[in-house]
Amino acid sequence: MQRIVKRTLAVGLGLGLVVSMAGCSTAANNWHFTDSQGEVRELSDYKGQIVVINFSNTWCEPCQDAADLMQDLQEQFGRHNVKVMMISSWERGDPQKWMHDRGYTYGVMLHGTEIARQYEVEQLPSFVVVGVDGRVIYRHDGLSKSTPAKITKVVEKHLRKHSKTYAQHSG
């Protein structure tokens, strides 16, 4: 935990490490989690959808900025078979209340620290994009000015490849 806090602070100082798995196609673990409505879910419930995951929490400053990015992704892609979610990890507060108070409309998964460990998350926020086939197609640790564009590009490319409707309307 101390290592995560140190790396999170490093991101806040602009010293974050960026890891991209843009060409990677590793199978995502089919983990179980509890959503904000108390429903037990698993990643395989979203097979056939693109899933954008933000490992984050309510108390780290870069994570708060990442929440805005996730809301933007929800608004841009939510209607295109893309599931946007925060997996609350190493949480100290109430992520449901925090998201509600800020008007965020994407999903929050509670008690996700073990899932973060499975993904070897050592820095918050960290982003993972899972493709329609359940394989990790992108990973980005940390938050920089280029993060929104990188994630958007990955999602758009995957949508064009796997969604006839999106391909027809995206030019």
Summary of the structure (lengths in Angstrom):
residues: 171
radius of gyration: 15.0
end to end distance: 45.2
largest distance: 47.7
contacts: 534
relative contact order: 0.23
helix: 42%
strand: 23%
